[in-house]
Amino acid sequence: MKKTKNSKYSDEPLGKIKVVKDFLPPPEKLVLKDETVKITISLTKSTIDFFKQEAKRHHTQYQKMIRTLLDGYTAHYDIRESA
């Protein structure tokens, strides 16, 4: 086991302190529930194999990776959002 350094604390003044406003969202805002629609789509075997391999490597779901890719593409090219 690696030995850790002990921190040394003193009772000296800290100097000018700035209070930072809490900028983290509450836990309920971290649970994103976007509206989804189930569809059936035919993709090439090589595409599915690629996403399955990458999903396994990154410990996630391949469908989620494909959905994130499509969401990013849509956000980039959606003219309604840029108007």
C-alpha positions in Angstrom: 0.0 0.0 0.0 1.2 3.5 -0.9 2.1 5.7 2.1 0.3 9.1 2.0 1.6 12.4 3.2 0.1 13.8 6.4 -1.4 17.3 5.9 -0.2 19.9 8.4 -2.7 22.5 9.5 -1.9 25.7 11.3 -4.0 28.2 13.1 -2.9 31.1 10.9 -5.2 33.6 9.1 -6.3 32.4 5.7 -6.3 35.8 4.0 -9.1 37.1 1.8 -11.9 34.5 1.4 -14.5 34.6 -1.4 -17.7 32.8 -0.9 -18.7 31.0 -4.1 -22.4 30.7 -4.8 -23.6 27.1 -5.0 -23.5 26.3 -8.8 -24.4 22.7 -8.7 -27.9 21.6 -9.8 -30.1 19.8 -7.3 -30.2 16.0 -7.7 -33.6 16.0 -9.3 -32.3 18.1 -12.2 -29.6 15.6 -12.9 -32.1 12.9 -13.8 -32.9 13.8 -17.4 -36.1 12.4 -18.7 -36.3 13.5 -22.4 -39.3 12.4 -24.3 -38.4 9.3 -26.4 -40.2 7.5 -29.1 -39.6 3.8 -29.9 -38.8 3.1 -33.5 -37.6 0.2 -35.6 -34.6 0.9 -37.8 -32.4 -1.3 -40.0 -28.7 -0.6 -39.7 -25.8 -2.4 -41.3 -24.2 -5.2 -39.4 -20.8 -3.4 -39.5 -22.4 -0.3 -37.8 -24.0 -2.4 -35.1 -20.8 -4.3 -34.5 -18.8 -1.1 -34.3 -21.2 0.4 -31.7 -21.4 -2.8 -29.7 -17.6 -3.0 -29.6 -17.2 0.6 -28.5 -20.0 0.4 -26.0 -18.4 -2.6 -24.4 -15.0 -0.8 -24.3 -16.6 2.2 -22.6 -19.0 0.2 -20.3 -22.2 1.6 -21.7 -25.1 0.6 -24.0 -24.7 0.7 -27.7 -28.3 2.0 -28.2 -27.5 4.9 -25.9 -24.4 5.7 -28.0 -26.4 5.8 -31.2 -29.1 7.9 -29.6 -26.4 10.4 -28.4 -24.9 10.6 -31.8 -28.2 11.3 -33.5 -29.1 13.9 -30.8 -25.8 15.6 -31.4 -26.3 15.6 -35.1 -29.8 17.0 -34.7 -28.7 19.7 -32.3 -26.0 20.8 -34.8 -28.2 20.9 -37.9 -31.6 21.9 -36.4 -32.4 25.2 -38.1 -35.3 25.8 -35.7 -32.8 26.1 -32.8 -30.4 28.4 -34.6 -33.1 30.9 -35.7 
